[in-house]
């Protein structure tokens, strides 16, 4: 096993070299080590002193159905120039305090793109369900946390109830792609301030907005997109019409001269589908 194969096959790049390979319980274990040209992780000085090691093991991309592990004695050093004492960074790990490599993370995301379930990926990679979920969650958060608004011209605004702890959330949707492009707690006009601040930096203005009849959203649209066409969504229009029709029917029913006329009106109204 060469250091080049670790680099090209598993993405292990940086100041490391291959030491040995072992096969235990159906797994392939690669032992690597830091190179001798150690530098201070803070000031990049070579005036460093070794201050102990910490054995660490990382999941690598599997070989077929065999799990692989990358093992290294993480080196702790003290810099004689800046006085910092800390462990050398492990460049092949995507973040601190994780137990898998960047290559493993890319492999999991490639399986996710094939619509494999979290449970199937976890079983194939010999890791916990929570590990796969965390990788997918971070990827989705990074990719969709702030969607690009430069081509957004038609939006829909509404609120959803997310339970007693969270309360209401304001949601903005791109009506052309049906993608959620903004969310914020609350259902007041101020809940949309973050969206308007981001959209203000874009050249294309908002051309049309669909919302309910809540005055908070309507006032926010009139303030920040005064030239946009404001459309009240069909559900709330029909709901308002039915409420007025029911109120009108009840007024007529109360005004009926006798009880028989009132019951006749009620039965015929119910039969018509109210």
Secondary structure by P-SEA (a helix, b strand, c coil): ccaaaaaaacccccccccccccccccbbbbbbbbcccccccccccccccccbbbbbbbbccccccbbbbbbbcbbbbbbccccccccccccccccccccccaaaaaaaaaaaaacccaaaaaaaacccaaaaaaaaaaaaaaaccccccccccccccccccccccccbbbbbbccccccccccccccccccaaaaaaaaaaccccccbbbbcccaaaaaaaaaccccccccccaaaaaaaaaaaaaaaaaaaaaacccaaaaaaaaaaaaaacc
